[in-house]
């Protein structure tokens, strides 16, 4: 143990920060020269909360938290800092990415009112409005940061503070007076929060590699792996806290955590949800479009708040193009707003021409990265290092390279159109759910929706199975559950032992979805969107870049879910209300595009490449050695597949093999 008044000396040696750091055991505060703390930042947090014991040493706790933040350097390359409380029962660490308020006042972990210490990853986009309201109630602020606003809001509203935040966030607040932790994650799960908890210790961080650095075992969750290999699930719809590693959990989206150190008690609950019964049946199309435009513009405006340059990820599709269009009048100098696009030369689904049309229309600077099979083989291992869990297609590589391109141009913040497809019914699969809803209401034939969709080239069909699903949704849910199970059990490449051991807890339960809103809710909040948000966060943070998603503003999403289905799919068009809102500010062939690509790369073509096939074969060998795949798989020809086909087994084997190798 260190005696009062002593100082513990550390040397920080990383590419960004080199300085001498001191720990004062009386105050428990780390510090370093002022010139190295001139950043407010997100994006990597880490914490340890443990029962005080005779063997607890400040030096050991400091070493652990330093190892954790060291693993998160890519999330915040602009600096790091730590705090340990006087009792040596709590350690907080933070990595910095400078976005707002670049003064020393914004350093984290942040002390507020000499009672709270906070670490925060993310952005509270309405922090200026909240700050003004809090100032009227007597609160004072030293910094210009949103982190200090979170702490003040917690002091006033306690665990209800999250209801006031419009943002993406994962934060932790330690109340030294009450000896209690409060942590929360944003409504959609844009920002991560992983944790390990036992009877004596709580360890949490933005990424699991930081937990491993703290000594938590890296033990793969084979039940999750079984579900990924068979039906492609990357999460457990019934238990959203489950991860691909045993004993490591994630705080679910829209959830908050309270942990009392004296009592050793933890409580996790959900603080926000959508009311599916709240449907505005009589709202007019004009009124809906005006309200949508207002909320969407407000969301974009708030997400443009930054002290560094902001760019846009632009695929050429409707969603990202809409973000660019709405941001145009909100920018001080639109021509300096850079756009970034992935291109796949020679691929029929390459969207580069559409993206160029958008940047030309709005006079934006445009950067393009062209991708090949070599990029896939060169970057896959690195991508898995950052992702930490399996991913379902090669589309993740395109996103990774776009964010890398932005980093090379010095851009730290990108706007992105992600989330629109899930909340606005953008995928072709949603047609059948809308048709089933109309059929149940006896409106399908007279609505003309089938004819309108097929006239636009929609390949979805309305079959007898859809009739049964419309009339008997409970039966359809049970049937689908059994189909999933049979599909998994019939996977011939898996060993009988692996199937027997892991299929007992397979995740096949499906909710009863009687209408379009029901399936949109399922894909937005239960299974679908959070997987994509995980990809985006890890890919962006790998390049020290922050992604902001204007479509995922909770008031906007609440409004969209309150709209009747015919304002989401109409006359054979998906995302109807978005198209109507954008038709006067976007080029017509962008607004009314019939095809839906979704940032799709030429995965099938890439999987034929020699270097990629070598990776697939090596991954299969690893799975055979782990007794997951049968040895015969090594003699079978590799079956290249498109990114979004159902049975892309060889891609799953590749991803699973990489996962087991990290």
C-alpha positions in Angstrom: 0.0 0.0 0.0 1.1 3.5 -0.7 1.3 5.9 2.2 -0.6 9.2 2.2 1.2 11.9 0.4 3.2 9.5 -1.8 3.0 9.7 -5.6 2.9 6.7 -7.9 4.8 7.3 -11.1 3.7 6.0 -14.5 5.2 6.5 -18.0 2.6 6.5 -20.7 4.1 5.5 -24.0 1.7 5.5 -27.0 1.8 7.1 -30.5 -0.4 10.0 -29.3 0.5 10.8 -25.7 3.9 10.6 -24.0 3.9 12.1 -20.6 4.5 11.5 -16.9 1.4 10.6 -14.9 1.0 10.9 -11.1 -1.5 9.2 -8.7 -2.2 11.0 -5.4 -3.4 8.3 -3.0 -5.2 10.8 -0.9 -7.4 12.2 -3.7 -7.2 9.2 -5.9 -6.7 11.5 -8.9 -4.4 10.8 -11.8 -3.0 13.9 -13.5 -0.6 14.8 -16.3 0.7 18.1 -17.6 -2.0 20.5 -18.6 -0.8 20.7 -22.2 -1.7 17.1 -22.6 -5.3 17.4 -21.4 -6.7 19.9 -23.8 -9.3 17.7 -25.3 -12.9 17.0 -24.6 -13.7 13.6 -26.0 -15.4 10.4 -26.5 -15.1 7.4 -27.2 -13.7 4.6 -24.9 -14.7 4.0 -21.3 -13.6 1.4 -18.7 -14.3 0.9 -15.1 -13.7 -1.4 -12.1 -15.8 -1.5 -9.0 -14.8 -4.0 -6.3 -15.3 -4.8 -2.6 -12.5 -3.3 -0.6 -10.2 -5.9 1.0 -6.9 -6.1 2.8 -5.2 -7.2 -0.4 -6.5 -4.3 -2.5 -3.6 -2.2 -3.7 -3.9 1.1 -5.5 -1.0 0.2 -7.7 -2.7 -3.0 -8.8 -6.0 -1.2 -9.5 -4.1 1.5 -11.4 -2.3 -1.1 -13.5 -5.6 -2.9 -14.4 -7.4 0.3 -15.5 -4.4 1.4 -17.5 -4.3 -1.9 -19.4 -8.0 -1.6 -20.1 -7.8 1.9 -21.6 -4.7 0.9 -23.5 -6.9 -1.6 -25.4 -9.3 1.2 -26.3 -6.7 3.6 -27.8 -8.3 3.4 -31.2 -11.6 4.7 -29.8 -9.8 7.8 -28.5 -6.3 8.5 -29.8 -6.2 12.1 -28.5 -5.3 11.2 -24.9 -6.3 9.2 -21.8 -7.0 9.7 -18.1 -8.0 7.8 -15.0 -9.5 8.2 -11.6 -9.4 6.0 -8.4 -11.5 6.9 -5.4 -9.9 7.3 -2.0 -11.1 3.8 -0.8 -9.5 2.2 -3.9 -12.8 0.5 -4.6 -13.6 2.3 -7.9 -11.4 2.9 -10.9 -12.5 4.8 -14.0 -10.6 5.2 -17.2 -11.2 7.1 -20.4 -9.8 7.4 -23.9 -10.4 10.6 -25.8 -11.5 11.6 -29.3 -11.7 15.4 -29.5 -15.1 16.5 -30.9 -16.6 19.3 -28.7 -15.0 21.8 -26.3 -11.2 21.3 -26.8 -10.3 22.9 -23.5 -8.9 21.2 -20.4 -12.2 21.7 -18.6 -13.6 18.8 -20.5 -11.2 16.1 -19.4 -12.7 12.7 -18.2 -13.2 11.1 -15.8 -15.0 14.3 -14.8 -15.7 15.3 -11.2 -19.0 17.1 -10.6 -20.1 18.7 -7.4 -17.3 16.9 -5.6 -19.7 14.0 -5.4 -20.0 12.4 -8.8 -17.4 11.1 -11.3 -18.5 10.4 -14.8 -17.1 8.7 -17.9 -19.0 9.0 -21.1 -18.8 7.5 -24.6 -21.1 9.2 -27.2 -22.9 12.5 -27.8 -26.0 14.1 -26.2 -27.2 16.1 -29.2 -29.6 18.2 -27.3 -27.1 19.1 -24.6 -27.4 22.9 -25.2 -31.2 22.9 -24.6 -30.7 20.7 -21.5 -28.0 22.9 -20.2 -30.1 26.0 -20.5 -33.0 24.3 -18.6 -30.6 23.1 -15.9 -29.1 26.6 -15.5 -32.5 28.0 -14.8 -32.7 25.5 -12.0 -29.5 26.8 -10.5 -26.9 24.5 -11.9 -23.5 25.9 -12.9 -21.1 24.6 -15.5 -17.4 24.9 -16.0 -17.1 23.3 -19.4 -18.9 23.4 -22.7 -19.3 19.7 -22.8 -22.4 17.4 -22.9 -20.7 15.1 -20.3 -21.1 17.8 -17.6 -24.7 18.2 -18.6 -25.3 14.5 -18.1 -23.9 14.7 -14.5 -26.0 17.7 -13.7 -29.1 16.0 -15.1 -28.4 12.9 -13.0 -28.1 15.0 -9.9 -31.5 16.6 -10.6 -33.5 13.7 -12.1 -31.5 10.7 -10.9 -32.3 7.6 -13.0 -34.9 9.4 -14.9 -32.3 11.6 -16.5 -32.0 9.3 -19.5 -35.5 10.2 -20.6 -34.3 13.8 -21.4 -31.4 12.8 -23.6 -31.5 12.8 -27.4 -28.3 11.0 -28.3 -26.1 8.0 -28.6 -24.4 7.2 -25.4 -23.0 4.8 -22.9 -21.9 6.4 -19.6 -21.2 5.5 -16.0 -21.6 7.8 -13.0 -20.1 6.9 -9.6 -21.9 8.6 -6.6 -19.2 8.7 -3.9 -21.7 9.8 -1.3 -24.1 6.9 -1.9 -21.4 4.4 -3.0 -23.5 3.6 -6.0 -23.0 3.3 -9.8 -25.5 4.4 -12.4 -24.9 3.5 -16.0 -27.1 3.7 -19.1 -27.0 3.0 -22.8 -28.9 4.8 -25.6 -32.3 3.8 -26.9 -31.1 2.0 -30.0 -27.8 0.6 -28.9 -25.5 2.8 -31.0 -22.9 2.9 -28.3 -21.6 -0.3 -26.5 -21.4 -1.2 -22.9 -20.0 -4.6 -21.9 -19.6 -5.9 -18.4 -18.5 -8.8 -16.1 -20.2 -9.2 -12.7 -19.7 -11.5 -9.8 -20.2 -11.4 -6.1 -17.2 -9.1 -5.5 -16.5 -7.2 -8.7 -18.1 -5.3 -11.6 -15.9 -4.6 -14.6 -17.2 -2.7 -17.6 -15.9 -1.2 -20.9 -16.7 -0.1 -24.4 -15.2 -3.2 -25.9 -14.7 -6.7 -24.6 -10.9 -6.7 -25.3 -10.6 -4.3 -22.4 -12.3 -6.8 -20.1 -9.9 -9.5 -21.3 -7.0 -7.1 -20.5 -8.4 -6.8 -16.9 -8.2 -10.6 -16.6 -11.7 -11.7 -17.6 -11.5 -15.1 -19.3 -12.1 -15.2 -23.1 -14.4 -18.2 -23.3 -16.5 -18.5 -26.5 -20.3 -18.9 -26.1 -20.9 -22.0 -28.4 -24.7 -21.7 -28.1 -24.5 -18.3 -29.8 -22.0 -19.7 -32.4 -24.5 -22.5 -33.2 -27.2 -20.1 -33.9 -25.0 -18.0 -36.0 -23.8 -20.9 -38.1 -27.4 -22.3 -38.6 -29.7 -19.3 -38.9 -27.3 -16.3 -38.9 -28.4 -14.8 -35.6 -25.7 -12.6 -34.0 -27.8 -12.0 -30.8 -30.4 -13.7 -28.6 -33.8 -12.1 -29.1 -35.0 -13.5 -25.8 -32.0 -12.4 -23.8 -30.5 -9.2 -25.2 -27.7 -9.1 -22.7 -26.1 -12.3 -24.1 -22.8 -12.0 -26.1 -20.6 -14.5 -27.9 -18.6 -14.9 -24.7 -19.6 -16.7 -21.6 -19.7 -14.5 -18.4 -19.5 -11.3 -20.4 -22.8 -9.4 -20.9 -23.9 -6.3 -22.6 -26.2 -3.7 -21.2 -29.2 -3.9 -23.5 -30.2 -0.9 -25.6 -32.6 1.6 -23.8 -31.5 0.1 -20.5 -30.0 1.5 -17.3 -28.0 -0.1 -14.5 -27.8 0.7 -10.8 -25.2 -1.1 -8.6 -24.9 -0.5 -4.9 -21.4 -1.4 -3.7 -22.4 -1.7 0.1 -25.3 -4.0 -0.7 -23.7 -5.8 -3.7 -27.0 -5.5 -5.5 -27.4 -4.8 -9.2 -30.6 -3.7 -11.0 -31.0 -3.4 -14.8 -34.3 -2.1 -16.3 -35.6 -0.7 -19.5 -36.3 3.0 -19.5 -37.9 3.5 -23.0 -40.1 1.7 -25.5 -42.4 2.2 -28.4 -46.2 2.2 -27.8 -47.4 0.2 -30.8 -51.1 1.0 -29.9 -50.5 4.7 -30.5 -51.4 4.9 -34.2 -52.6 8.2 -35.8 -55.2 6.6 -38.0 -56.6 9.8 -39.3 -53.4 11.8 -40.0 -53.2 13.1 -43.6 -50.3 12.5 -45.9 -49.5 16.2 -46.1 -49.5 16.6 -42.3 -47.4 13.4 -41.9 -44.9 14.6 -44.5 -44.6 18.1 -42.8 -44.1 16.6 -39.4 -41.6 14.1 -40.6 -39.6 16.8 -42.4 -39.6 18.9 -39.3 -38.4 16.2 -37.0 -35.8 14.9 -39.4 -34.4 18.3 -40.0 -34.2 18.9 -36.3 -32.3 15.7 -35.9 -29.8 16.5 -38.6 -29.3 20.0 -37.2 -28.5 18.7 -33.8 -26.1 16.0 -35.2 -24.2 18.8 -37.0 -23.0 20.2 -33.7 -19.3 19.8 -33.6 -16.0 21.7 -33.2 -14.4 19.6 -35.9 -15.3 19.1 -39.5 -18.2 16.7 -40.3 -18.6 14.6 -43.4 -21.2 12.1 -44.7 -21.1 8.4 -45.6 -22.9 8.3 -48.9 -23.9 5.1 -50.6 -26.0 6.7 -53.3 -29.3 5.2 -51.9 -32.3 7.2 -50.7 -31.4 7.2 -47.0 -27.8 8.6 -47.0 -28.8 11.0 -49.9 -31.6 12.3 -47.8 -29.2 13.1 -45.0 -27.0 15.0 -47.4 -30.0 16.9 -48.8 -31.4 18.0 -45.5 -28.0 19.1 -44.2 -27.5 21.4 -47.1 -29.2 24.6 -45.8 -27.9 23.8 -42.2 -24.2 24.0 -43.1 -22.2 27.2 -43.0 -20.2 26.0 -46.1 -21.8 23.0 -47.8 -19.0 22.8 -50.4 -16.5 21.9 -47.6 -18.7 19.0 -46.4 -17.0 15.9 -47.7 -18.8 12.7 -48.8 -17.3 9.2 -48.8 -18.4 6.3 -51.0 -17.4 2.7 -51.5 -17.3 1.5 -55.2 -17.1 -2.0 -56.6 -15.9 -1.6 -60.3 -17.7 -3.8 -62.7 -20.3 -5.0 -60.2 -23.9 -4.6 -61.3 -25.0 -3.2 -58.0 -22.3 -0.6 -57.7 -24.0 2.7 -56.7 -21.2 5.1 -57.5 -23.1 6.8 -60.3 -26.0 7.6 -58.0 -23.6 8.9 -55.3 -21.8 11.1 -57.9 -25.2 12.6 -58.9 -25.9 13.5 -55.3 -22.5 15.2 -54.7 -22.8 17.0 -58.0 -26.3 18.2 -57.3 -25.3 19.6 -53.9 -21.7 20.6 -54.9 -20.0 18.4 -52.3 -16.5 17.2 -52.2 -16.5 13.5 -53.0 -14.0 10.8 -52.1 -14.3 7.2 -53.4 -12.6 4.0 -52.3 -12.7 1.1 -54.9 -12.7 -2.3 -53.3 -11.5 -5.7 -54.5 -11.1 -9.3 -53.2 -7.6 -8.4 -52.1 -9.0 -5.8 -49.8 -11.3 -8.4 -48.3 -8.5 -10.9 -47.6 -6.1 -8.2 -46.3 -8.5 -6.7 -43.9 -10.7 -9.5 -42.6 -8.5 -10.5 -39.6 -8.1 -6.9 -38.6 -11.9 -6.3 -38.9 -12.5 -9.3 -36.6 -10.1 -7.9 -34.1 -12.2 -4.8 -33.8 -15.6 -6.5 -34.1 -14.9 -9.2 -31.6 -17.9 -11.2 -32.7 -18.9 -12.9 -36.0 -20.5 -10.9 -38.8 -22.8 -12.1 -41.5 -21.5 -10.7 -44.8 -18.7 -8.9 -46.6 -20.7 -5.7 -46.6 -18.9 -4.9 -43.3 -15.7 -4.6 -45.3 -17.1 -1.8 -47.5 -18.1 0.1 -44.4 -14.7 -0.4 -42.8 -12.9 1.0 -45.9 -15.2 4.0 -46.1 -14.4 5.0 -42.5 -10.7 4.4 -43.2 -10.9 6.8 -46.1 -12.6 9.4 -44.0 -9.8 9.1 -41.4 -7.2 9.6 -44.1 -8.9 12.9 -45.0 -8.9 14.0 -41.4 -12.6 13.6 -40.8 -13.5 12.6 -37.3 -17.3 12.7 -37.6 -19.6 11.2 -40.3 -23.3 11.4 -40.8 -24.9 8.2 -42.0 -28.4 7.0 -43.1 -28.4 3.8 -41.1 -31.7 2.8 -39.4 -34.1 4.1 -42.1 -34.8 0.7 -43.6 -35.8 -0.8 -40.3 -38.1 2.0 -39.1 -39.6 2.9 -42.6 -40.0 -0.5 -44.1 -37.2 -0.2 -46.7 -36.5 -3.9 -47.4 -38.4 -5.9 -50.0 -39.3 -8.5 -47.3 -41.7 -6.0 -45.7 -44.1 -6.1 -48.6 -45.5 -9.5 -47.6 -46.1 -8.2 -44.0 -48.0 -5.2 -45.3 -50.0 -7.4 -47.7 -50.9 -9.8 -44.9 -52.1 -6.8 -42.9 -54.3 -5.7 -45.8 -55.6 -9.2 -46.4 -56.7 -9.6 -42.8 -58.6 -6.3 -43.1 -60.1 -7.5 -46.4 -58.4 -4.6 -48.3 -55.7 -6.3 -50.2 -57.4 -6.6 -53.6 -59.1 -3.3 -53.7 -56.0 -1.5 -52.5 -54.2 -2.3 -55.7 -50.9 -2.8 -53.7 -50.1 -6.2 -55.2 -50.5 -4.9 -58.8 -48.6 -1.7 -58.1 -45.7 -3.6 -56.5 -45.4 -6.1 -59.3 -45.5 -3.4 -61.9 -42.4 -1.9 -60.3 -40.6 -5.2 -60.6 -41.0 -6.4 -57.0 -40.3 -10.1 -56.9 -42.0 -10.9 -53.6 -45.2 -13.0 -54.0 -48.3 -13.4 -51.9 -48.7 -17.1 -51.4 -51.1 -19.4 -49.5 -48.6 -19.4 -46.6 -49.1 -15.6 -46.3 -52.8 -16.1 -46.2 -52.5 -18.5 -43.3 -50.0 -16.1 -41.6 -52.5 -13.3 -42.0 -55.4 -15.3 -40.6 -53.5 -17.1 -37.9 -50.5 -15.1 -36.7 -50.0 -17.2 -33.5 -49.9 -20.3 -35.6 -47.4 -18.7 -38.0 -45.1 -17.8 -35.2 -45.0 -21.3 -33.9 -44.6 -22.7 -37.4 -41.7 -20.3 -38.1 -40.0 -21.3 -34.8 -40.2 -25.0 -35.8 -38.9 -24.3 -39.2 -35.8 -22.5 -37.7 -35.2 -25.5 -35.5 -35.5 -28.0 -38.4 -33.2 -25.9 -40.5 -30.6 -25.9 -37.8 -30.8 -29.6 -37.1 -30.5 -30.5 -40.8 -27.2 -28.6 -41.2 -25.2 -31.5 -42.5 -21.8 -29.9 -42.1 -22.0 -29.7 -38.3 -20.9 -32.6 -36.1 -23.6 -34.5 -34.3 -21.9 -33.8 -31.0 -22.0 -30.0 -31.6 -25.6 -30.1 -32.6 -26.6 -32.2 -29.6 -24.8 -30.0 -27.1 -25.7 -26.6 -28.4 -29.2 -26.9 -30.0 -30.9 -27.4 -26.6 -30.8 -23.6 -26.0 -31.2 -22.4 -29.6 -32.9 -19.0 -30.1 -35.8 -19.8 -32.3 -38.7 -18.2 -30.4 -40.3 -15.6 -32.6 -42.9 -13.0 -31.5 -46.4 -12.9 -32.9 -46.3 -10.2 -35.5 -49.8 -9.4 -36.8 -49.0 -6.3 -38.9 -46.3 -4.2 -40.5 -45.5 -2.2 -37.4 -45.0 -5.4 -35.5 -42.3 -6.7 -37.8 -40.7 -3.3 -37.9 -40.6 -3.2 -34.2 -39.0 -6.7 -34.1 -36.2 -5.7 -36.5 -35.6 -2.3 -34.9 -35.6 -3.3 -31.3 -35.3 -7.0 -30.9 -33.3 -8.6 -33.7 -31.7 -6.8 -36.6 -30.8 -3.1 -36.2 -28.5 -3.5 -33.2 -26.3 -5.9 -35.2 -25.8 -3.2 -37.9 -25.1 -0.6 -35.2 -22.5 -2.8 -33.7 -20.8 -3.1 -37.1 -20.8 0.6 -37.6 -19.5 1.5 -34.2 -16.6 -0.9 -34.2 -15.7 -0.1 -37.9 -15.8 3.6 -37.2 -13.9 3.4 -33.9 -11.2 1.3 -35.6 -10.4 4.5 -37.4 -11.1 6.9 -34.6 -14.3 8.2 -36.3 -17.7 9.0 -34.8 -20.8 8.0 -36.7 -24.0 10.0 -36.2 -27.4 8.6 -37.4 -30.1 11.2 -37.9 -32.8 8.7 -38.6 -32.4 7.3 -35.0 -33.7 10.3 -33.1 -36.2 8.9 -30.7 -39.0 11.5 -31.2 -38.7 10.9 -35.0 -38.9 7.1 -34.5 -41.9 7.5 -32.1 -43.6 9.5 -34.8 -42.9 7.0 -37.6 -44.2 4.1 -35.5 -47.4 6.2 -34.9 -48.1 6.4 -38.6 -50.4 3.9 -40.3 -48.8 1.3 -42.5 -50.1 2.9 -45.8 -47.7 5.9 -45.1 -44.7 3.5 -45.0 -45.6 1.3 -48.0 -47.9 2.8 -50.7 -48.6 2.3 -54.4 -45.8 -0.4 -54.3 -43.2 2.0 -52.9 -41.3 1.3 -49.7 -40.4 4.2 -47.4 -43.3 6.3 -48.8 -43.3 9.1 -46.3 -39.5 9.6 -46.7 -39.9 9.7 -50.5 -42.8 12.2 -50.3 -40.7 14.4 -47.9 -37.6 14.4 -50.1 -39.1 14.6 -53.6 -38.7 18.3 -53.9 -35.1 18.5 -52.7 -33.5 15.3 -54.2 -33.0 14.3 -57.8 -36.1 12.4 -59.0 -34.2 9.2 -59.9 -32.7 9.1 -56.3 -36.1 9.7 -54.6 -38.0 7.2 -56.7 -35.4 4.5 -57.2 -37.0 1.1 -57.6 -34.0 -1.1 -56.7 -32.8 -1.6 -53.1 -29.1 -2.4 -52.9 -28.1 -1.7 -49.2 -24.4 -1.2 -49.6 -24.0 -4.7 -51.1 -20.5 -5.7 -52.3 -19.7 -8.4 -54.9 -19.3 -11.1 -52.2 -19.9 -14.0 -54.5 -17.2 -12.8 -56.9 -14.8 -12.1 -54.0 -15.3 -15.6 -52.5 -14.0 -17.1 -55.8 -10.7 -15.4 -55.3 -7.7 -17.6 -54.4 -6.7 -15.6 -51.4 -10.2 -15.5 -49.9 -10.7 -19.2 -50.6 -7.5 -19.9 -48.6 -8.9 -18.0 -45.7 -12.2 -19.9 -45.9 -10.3 -23.2 -46.0 -8.2 -22.2 -43.0 -11.3 -21.2 -41.1 -12.9 -24.6 -41.8 -9.8 -26.4 -40.5 -10.1 -24.5 -37.3 -13.8 -25.4 -37.0 -13.0 -29.0 -37.7 -10.3 -29.0 -35.0 -12.8 -27.6 -32.6 -15.2 -30.5 -33.5 -17.8 -28.1 -34.8 -17.6 -29.1 -38.5 -17.2 -32.6 -39.8 -13.8 -33.4 -41.4 -15.5 -34.1 -44.7 -16.1 -30.4 -45.1 -12.5 -29.9 -46.1 -13.0 -32.0 -49.2 -16.1 -30.1 -50.3 -15.9 -27.3 -52.9 -16.4 -23.8 -51.5 -19.8 -22.4 -52.5 -19.5 -18.6 -53.1 -22.7 -16.7 -52.3 -24.1 -13.2 -52.4 -24.0 -11.1 -49.3 -27.7 -11.4 -48.3 -28.7 -14.9 -49.4 -30.1 -17.2 -46.7 -27.7 -20.1 -46.8 -24.3 -18.4 -47.1 -22.7 -21.2 -45.1 -19.1 -20.8 -46.3 -19.1 -17.1 -45.4 -20.4 -18.1 -41.9 -17.6 -20.7 -41.5 -15.1 -18.0 -42.5 -16.4 -15.6 -39.9 -16.7 -18.2 -37.2 -13.2 -19.4 -37.8 -11.8 -15.9 -37.6 -13.9 -15.3 -34.4 -12.4 -18.4 -32.7 -8.9 -17.2 -33.7 -8.9 -13.8 -32.1 
